[in-house]
Amino acid sequence: MLLSVSVLAAGSVAGGFGQFAFTHQHVLATFEVGPAAFRANAPSAVEIRFGPERTGFNARRLTRYMKTLSMRPEPRAPLRIAFETTSLGFSLEFRDGLRFEASGIVPPFITWAEGSVGPGVPSAPSRWALLSWPTPHPPILLVFPTRPASLIARRTERGFVLEAQEGYSGWVRVRAPFGMTEIAATSASELGRLVERITPHLERLTAPAPKLVGFSVEEDSNGLTAVWRFDRPGALVPAPLIARRRSGNVKLLSGLRRAGASESGDLWECEGTELNVRFLARRLPPGAAVVRPPSSPPALPATVSHIDAESVADAAMLRLSGLADELLTNSLATAVQAFGEERRRDREPVTGSPIMFDRSGRGSRLAAAHALAVAAALGEPVSSQDGLLGSIDWVTWLPAGQDERERLEAAAILAVAAALSNSPEDRVLGAMAETAVAASGGPLLHPFHILRAWIYPHPSRLSLRPPGWWTALQSPVRTLSAGVKARAEGNSVLIEGLALNTDPIEVRFRSDAPLAAADSLNLSDVQIREDAGEFRFLLRPDRPGVWRLRLSRPSSSAPIPMGAPGPGYSEAPR
């Protein structure tokens, strides 16, 4: 199946809001940038200020890939910032002059194609200027697409100030041409070698940031092939993908090259206009599995705490496995309802995506557990509109969270919840979250390690005989209705429920083979509608009380597996 989507879809892979909601301080691939200053993502970096603290922010355009922030105009300060995730930096738009200043560092050397100058000497007008220091710091490339600019750096009591001669109006692209490599240059020959290194890459380094123009995904039984299309070559490739591209369950199908003049191997960009990625990512069918009773009943928790992510997520998986009894099923449904009532639903102001966690990201782990529970308790797949998938950031491939630990744990739960979705796009975002968790270096520390290893398997695992719990999770018959008991008897399914009156009752199932009504109890009429493997039964009780219905399946249909409890939230490999 091939699915193409518009970049305008707010909750899609091509849309979302990533790290760009609620705050204007963002960590990009090479810089941390805020409304008044930036600093390179390197140990030696210092903060470089480009304007005063201001108000009047307006972010009218954002996706997980970019954000444009407008601010109140101030002399020699930018009125717009373009936060870019696909380039080696960001961009600033000035109206009446450019001024940078910093403390705790000497003025930079200013180098362009024909020469270099030190403090107090203006550079010749040029379309670009390279800033470097006599002590190890990442050099910074300034690009002037509007017109050539002349710069001068002066020493101050605390550090330096850098200004454009005769003012400057227009965009300035700020780039880290060598990545985060810290370089010291103190002589003309060393400055000349820096120019020699960036010259072959100037066409790409001085170009605008690549923009996403389309996304498509093709799915099959074992995975997803996702293609991001940009308007120009050179889009920066996210670090988790680089780290996991040879892992086996993630494969990069498009060409790469080192970004800019970097030689470290940490930063890579697309060779062409497409980023083509193959994820081994198997789908979990939503709803509760119908299984044969296990030989020994599993131990079940008596209650579910709606404020405990582990409690909610473990109950959800027992429900998905078809092992939850009526008490646990009701407790899970009550927990989901209590969470929805207690959490004030907020919205990301630009895309309008609803979120069920704080604007700081706190609570994303719990929200992810409840997203999983909704799919388990109600048979509804997690939606990208809940804000969790929309918050996955293009730089890190992680969702929102108060800190790194919460982001990783929310990502691990979300990787499971997204596998239940009917949408291939949601499952791509889940695979991205799983890739980020695996790239973090500590996947054993995060929820559902064993389960995720089967959803997102190494190729060698595909040929292994699956454990009983995985077979049970993949049961060919599933109930999508709460309040209905279902169990297998041979190759048929016995369902029952409680009628409070004689009003019609709708019961939903998914099945790989036709389901037909056989014998029944306390039902005067049974109507069946089938659509793409989903069966809707409209039942009319004779009287209030317990009703039962046996559903028959063809003798040639796949056998219903025996129930088996799966690995839990905190269970580590044995």
QUILIN-V360687 format. One record per helix or strand of 3 or more residues. SS is the DSSP state (H for helix, E for strand). FROM is the first residue (numbers start at 0). TO is the last residue. If there is no record, write none. Layout:
SS:FROM:TO
SS:FROM:TO
This chain:
E:1:4
E:30:32
E:36:39
E:57:61
E:65:69
E:77:83
E:88:93
E:98:102
E:108:111
E:114:116
E:127:132
E:139:142
E:150:154
E:158:163
E:169:174
H:187:198
H:201:204
E:211:218
E:222:229
H:238:243
E:249:251
E:255:257
E:267:269
E:273:279
H:308:319
H:325:341
H:363:377
H:383:385
H:403:417
H:423:438
H:442:444
H:448:454
H:458:462
H:467:472
E:476:478
E:484:488
E:491:498
E:503:510
E:514:520
E:522:530
E:533:540
E:544:552
